[in-house]
Amino acid sequence: MEDTQRRDEAIRLLDAYRTRAPIDPIIERFPTMTLDDAYAIQSLQIDEWRIGGGHPRPQGRAHEPRDAEADRRRPAGLRRAA
């Protein structure tokens, strides 16, 4: 993949994450994509999150702050993962 293609795919992923709209797998558009390409796209995505002030956390119950006191009251095998 060319650097511009990597950057374009990183932007597509960022837009999909922000809008929560699904996109087709990148490998379908670029069947010759390598593992190095995938890591480069991921790195571009992370760089953009850092520039923008951090990872944009999705909204919803699964991402609400943990209740540490409630976790202490639960039996050990039933605690939520960190």
C-alpha positions, 0 to 999 in steps of 0.5 A: 500500500502507498502511504496515502492509501494507508492515511486514507484508510486510517481516516475511514476507520476514524470516521467509522469509529466516530459515527459508529457506522460500519465499513467493509474490511480494509483487506477487501479493498486491498487484498495484497495488504500486509501486516506492516500496512495494518500496523502503519494504519493503526499507528496513524489512527493512534497518532490522530487520537493523540493529536485530538486529545486522546482516545474518543471513548464511545458512549453507553453503559459498557463505558461508564465509570466503574463503581469500585465499592460495588465491585468489592461487595461482589464475589471475586468470580463475578467482578467486572473486568477492569 
